Amino acid sequence: METEVTNISNHGLWILTGNKELFLPYETFPWFKDRTIKEITEVESFGEGHLYWETLDVDLSIEMIEHPERFPLESNT
């Protein structure tokens, strides 16, 4: 599945994966805040509905992005 970061703002980032565009707000996904464009845009899709940022060591499923309330996320930031 082709995946790319389509926009980065002060509030979060948008990802286009397959036929879905997803918004990841920094408030919910703090691993991306204060990272470089290069780090954020180096995303790979693997398996069915999984996204991985190797340099950030972040692994998220599309379900986690669409329904973060079902998956309490923890961060050391």
Order of alpha helices (4+ residues) and beta strands (2+ residues): beta-beta-beta-alpha-beta-beta-beta-alpha
